[in-house]
Amino acid sequence: MEKERRSAPRARVKLSARWEGVLSRENATVTDLSRSGCFVLTGGNVEVKELVWLEIQLTDQLKVNFWAEVVDAASEIGFALKFNSS
């Protein structure tokens, strides 16, 4: 059995988001969220270890922003992020 790599429990979600990296600025959907990171379903290109800015729409009036590091990427599908700060 493969060892779990995540350091925090995760929740399945469907939250609108926007992100910006070195080569792309895209709309997205956050589909998996924990206190330490998330999965971003989106097009665009990122590289592992790239630092990206992420804005997640929690409610109609509440958005949160994070700087996060790409820890895994699947071209034109999405990428996994580890939060660096808020």
Buried (B, 14 or more C-beta within 10 A) or exposed (E): EEEEEEEEEBEEBEBEBBBEBEEBEBEBBBBBBBEBBBBBBBEBBBEEEBEBEBBBBEEEEEEEEBEBBBEBBEEEEBBBBBBEEE
